[in-house]
Amino acid sequence: MLIHLKTAQVLSEYGIRDSWLADGCIELQHLCCLSKATKNGLVFLTMKALLLLMLCMLEPLAVKGEARNVSSYFSRPKSVNIGALFTFNSVIGRAAKPAIAAAIDDINSNSSILPGTKLNLIFHDTNCSGFLGIIEALQLMEKDVAVAIGPQSSGIAHVISDVANELHVPLLSLATDPTLSALQYPYFLRVTQSDYFQMYAIADLVSYYGWSEVVAIYVDDDYGRNGVSALGDALAPKRAKISYKAAFSPSASTDDISNLLVEVNLMESRVFVVHVNPDSGLTIFSVANSLGMMASGYVWIVTDWLPSVLDSSESTDANNVNLLQGVLALRHHTPDSDHKEGFMTRWKNLKYAGKWSINSYAFYAYDSVWLAAHALDSFFNEGGNLSFSNDPALSSSNGSNLNLTSLRIFNGGQQLLKLLLSANYMGIAGQIQFDSEKNLVHPSVEIINIIGTGSRRIGYWSNYSGLSVVAPESLYLKSGNSSSHNQQLYSVIWPGQTTKRPRGWVFPNNGKPLRIAVPNRVSYKEYVSKIKDPPGVKGYCIDVFEAAVNLLSYPVPRTYMLYGDGLRNPQYSDLVYDVSQNKYDAAVGDITITTNRTRIVDFTQPYIESGLVIVAPVTGSKSSPWAFLKPFTVQMWLVTGAFFLLVGAVVWILEHRINSDFRGPPCHQLRTIFWFSFSTMFFSQRENTVSTLGRLVLIIWLFVVLIINSSYTASLTSILTVQQLSTGITGIDSLISSNDPIGIQDGSFARDYLVDDLNIAKSRIISLKNPEAYVDALRRGPKNGGVAAIVDELAYVEVFLSSIGCSYRIVGQEFTKSGWGFAFQRDSPLAVDLSTAILQLSENGDLQRIHDKWLANGDCSGQSDQVGMNRLSLRSFWGLFLICGISCILALTFFSCRVFCQYCRYHSEDDAEGIEAGDPVRSRRIIGSTSFKNLIDFVDRKEVEIKEILKRRKGDSRKGDSPSQSSASDGQTQSVT
C-alpha cells in the first residue's frame, strides 16, 4: 500500500486520478483526452505510457505481503451484487428486510472490510407464492449475484437450491426444513437453526413430563411435513410417538381448521404440537379456544413461529395473549451481548423497520450479510476473481423462450463456499460457525410459558446439555451431561390456570367406551364367567380390575365383550393378538404374561403369581425294609459313625489316667470306647466323666447328637409319609424323558411352551376341556387312553386340587415363573396407571381379600416332597461336626501339653537322683532308656501315682539336703579351732 500511495502522488502531479486505475492500468481513452488537452500531446502521451510501465515494473518488486494487498486491491471490483429473496409482507420478511439493509449500510461504511468494493443489495419479493417465488428467484440469479440470502420458504428453498448448485451461487437461507441440510444441496447454507434441533427439544419436553403420545398439527407443505417427520424420529428413542398427524392446507380456511380440531379433539392424546407458518398460526388457537380446547387437561407445545409473531408485534394484542394462556413455546436463543443490544436500540431508526418490532430472524438475517461480506473479503484477498461464464447445459436449450442463457455460472462459487464454511466469528445471534453437516454450532432454544399479559422463560434446551434453567453458553465450558437426572425446568402454568402437570391423555371423546375383551371360559369360572346382569361378567379377575379402576383419579368408561363361543376355552394368544390389532382396547381375565405376548401388547403389573406345575395321580407303595437308612446320605452315615468313634477315643484319652471306669485290660478298654461312643446316641452312657476337658467334649458332642437325632426322626417321618404318595413322575425331567401322553388345559400357553421350548412331540399333548376331563384322563392313565400327568398353571391347579380331594398331587417343582396381568394396546397410558393401582391393592390388603373371596385353598394343594429331597446330607451338618472336631483337637492339645510337662518333671528328677548318688552309669542308663515306649507307659499310669512319686522324690530330696548341710557346718567349726 505504501507503493500505491507514492504512485498515486506521482500520477496526481501529472493530472492522473487514482480512480482511473480501477483494474491496474490506465484506460486509453483517458490518455487520449489528456493528450488533446496539452500542447505536446505526443510527448505527454509517451511520458504517461512510460510512467505506467514503470508502475507495472515497480509493483512486483514490493514486499510479498504488501504486493498481495496491492494486487488484490487492484483486482477488487467496484461493486458486488447480493440478492435477498423473501416474502417481505410476512413475519420473517418484515424482520429480515430492515436487518439486511442495515447490514449492507454498515459494511459499505466500514473501511476495514471490502475496501474499494461496494455491496449492491437486490431485493426480490416471493409474495407468499411458491410459483412466483421460483420466478423471482430465477430473475435474481440473472443479475450475477455472488451470494443469495433467503428464501424463508422451505418449498422455494428446495427448488432454488438446485439452481444454486447449477450456478455455483452460495445460498444463505433462513429456511428451517431439516432435509435441506442433505448432501444433495452443497451450496445451501442455513444461517438459522434447523427444525431438527427444535423437534428434539420438543421430544425432551415430552419425555421430561412423562407423556408417551402427541398429536402433530402442521401445515401440509415441505416445512410442515419434514418438521413433523423429524419430530417422529426424535420421539422414538424416548419411547414416545405421534399418535395422529393433523395436516391442513397452507390456504385452509377457518372452517377447515375448525373441522380439523374437532377431529383432533376426539383423539386420546391431549398433547398437541403445533408446527405451522407464523402468518396463519394464531387462527388455530382462536378456533381451539372456541372449541374449549384451551381448558385444563390440554397441553399445547408450539415451535418458534409463535415467539416470532409475538416478538414482532410492537404492542402485544391482549386478545391474542388471552388465546394462548398456558401454551409452551420455543424461541431461538441468542446470547446477550453489547453488539446485540446496540442493534436492538437502533432498530426503530432503521429503514424498512416501520411499526414492527424485532425478532430472532432479524439477528440471523443481519449476520448472514456480514458472513457474506467476510467471505467475499477473504475471497478477494486470496486473489479471487468475480467472473461469470455461460452454462453449456442452458445454452443448448434451443427453441426456448425462457431466456435461460442469462443464468450464468459463478466461477469462484466453490472457493467462496469453502470460505463461508470456514467462518468462525461472533455475530449478534451468537457463534457463526458451521459443523460437518452445515448447521450452525451450539443450537439452543428458550422454552417460554405464555401467561398473563406476556410470557415467562422456564428454561433452555441445547443439544449439549438438554433441558436446563441455566443459559447454554455458560455450560459449554463444563462437561456435557444430558441424562434424565440432570434435566430441570421451572414450574409451568398450564391451560386452565393450573400448576398440576396434565396427564396428557383422556379416553377418546367420541362416545365409544373402552372395549374390553373377556375370555368366555367353560372351566374354572371362579376367575371369570358370564352373567346376565350388568356388567355381564364376574369373577376374581373382574373384581381385581374393577377395584383397580376405582382407585384411578379419572373415570374409565368401559364395556365388557365376551371372547369365545362358550363351548371351549378360547385361545388366549389369539385374544392378545386381537388386542394388538385394535379389535379391542384391552383384555381382562386370566391372561398369562409371556415373552411373545409382551412384544405386541403392554401388560399391567401381575396381580397373581402363576407358573406351570405337574399334577399326577398318587398311589400307595410298599415300605422298604431299609427305609430307616434313607434319612441320611451315605456320606452323612460315614461321617457320623466316624465322629462317634472319634469322640469315644478322645474321651477315653482324657479320662484314662484319672477315671477307673476307663482303665483295665486292653480288650476291656476297647469295648469301653465302642460302648461309650454309641451309647451317647441315646444318652445312656454309664461311665462318668471326671476331667474337665472330657466333660467339655462330651457336652458339645451330646448337643450334636441331639440335633442329629431330631433331624433323623423328622426326615424319616417325612420320607415314610411321602413314600405312601410317590408316583412314577417325579418332575419335569422324568416327564420329558417318558413317552406318555400329557394333558393340558384348552387355550393354555402350555402347549406352545412344551412343544417349542421343551421339544415335546405334539402327538403327546392332549387338550382337556375342564376339571372333570382332568380326573377322567388321570384315572384311566396312559395305557387306557388317558394321560400320565397334567401340566397346568398353579392358580388353576390349586382350585382343581381343592375340589377333588387328595387323590392327586403336584409333583416336582414349579418349572416356570410367570403371572397374570391385564393386556392393553402398545403404549397405552392406562396400563401404567393400572399397574400403580394394582400395587396399591396389594399394599392395602384388598388384593388378598378378593383372593380369599373367590379362591379356596385345600389341604392337598401343596407340593409332595420327594424322598431324595428329604434326605439329609453332610452339607446341612458340617458346621456342627466342625465345632465338635475343633473342641476335640483343643482338648487333646491341652491334655498333651500337661502330660508332657509332667513327663519332663518326672525324668528330670530321676536323672538328678542318679547324679547325686554318684552313679554316672545309672544316670546314662536312665537317660538312654527314655523312649516312646517309656512315654506310653508314663501316659498309661495313673495320674495319682505320678503325683505321689513326684511328691515322694521331692521329700527325699529335702531329707538329703539336711545331713550335707550339717557336715559342712562341723567342718567349718573344726577349721576355726
ABEGO torsion letter per residue (X at the ends): XAAAAAAAAAAAAAGBBAAABAAGBBBAAAAAAAAAABABAAAAAAAAAAAAAAAAAAAAABBAAAAAAAAAAAABBABBBBBBBBBABBAAAAAAAAAAAAAAAAAAABAABGBGBBBBBBBBBAGGBAAAAAAAAAAAAAAGBABBBOBABAAAAAAAAAAAAAAGBBBBBABABAAAABAABAABBBABBBAAAAAAAAAAAAAAAGBABBBBBBBBBAAAAAAAAAAAAAAAAAGBBBABBBBBBAABBAAAAAAAAAAAAABABABBBBBBBAAAAAAAAAAAAAAGAABBGBBBBBBAAAAAAAAABABBBAAAAAAABGBBBBBBBBBBBAAAAAAAAAAAABBGAEABBBBAAAAAAAAAAAAAAAAAAAAAAAGBBBBBBBBAAAAABBGBAAGAAABBBBAAAAAAAAAAAABBBBBAAEBBBBBAAGBBBGBBBBBBBBBEABBBBAEBBBAAAEBBABBAAAAAABBBBABAAABBBBBBBBBGGBABBBAGBBBBBAGBBBBBBBBBBABGAAABBBBABOAGBBEAAAAAAAAAAAABABBBBBBBBBBEAGABBBBAAAAAAAAAAGABABBBEBBBBBAAAAAABBBBBBABBBBBBBBBBBBBBBBBAAAAAAABBAAAAAAAAAAAAAAAAAAAAAAAAABAAABEBAAAAAAAAAAAAAAAAAGABABBBABAAAAAAAAAAAAAAAAAAAAAAAAAAAAAAAAAABBABAEAAAAAABABBBBBBBGBAAAAAAAAAAGBBAAABBBBABAAAAAAAAAAEAAAGBBABBBBBAAAAAAAAAAAEAABBBBEBBABBBBBBBBBBBGBAAAAAAAAAAAAAAAAGAAAAAAAAABBBBAAABBBBBAAAABBBAAAAAAAAAAAAAAAAAAAAAAAAAAAAAAAAAAAAAAAAAAAAGBAAAAAAAAAABBAAAAAAAAABBAAAAAAAAAAAAAAAAAAAAAAAAAAAAAAAAAAX
